[in-house]
Amino acid sequence: MNIVGYADIRRRALDQMLARDMVRLRNPETGEYLHASGTGTVFGIDWSWLGFRRQAEALRQATLSRNEPWVFIIVHRDENEEIANLRSQFETECG
């Protein structure tokens, strides 16, 4: 098993700070997320797209420029049922 670590603690802090602003794109009607490839959808977050708001807007503009419907809404990376369930389970177990 390889353990990946950060040689520079400042880089780790920057990565964590930037990660908190990341979002996912979810179809509110079906609950599916945009696939990581930017095309298609998936249930669950394992293979879902994850990026910043400006990237989500660029995807939306590209889709609309092709006269295709845009069905996704922006949700914060922590605003999904799987994360909420894990968080509540952790809080229950750890008090």
Secondary structure, DSSP 8 states (H G I E B T S, - for coil): ------S-HHHHHHHHHHHTT-EEEE-TTT--EEBTTSSSEESSSTTB--B-HHHHHHHHHHHHHTT-----EEEETT-SHHHHHHHHHHHHHH-
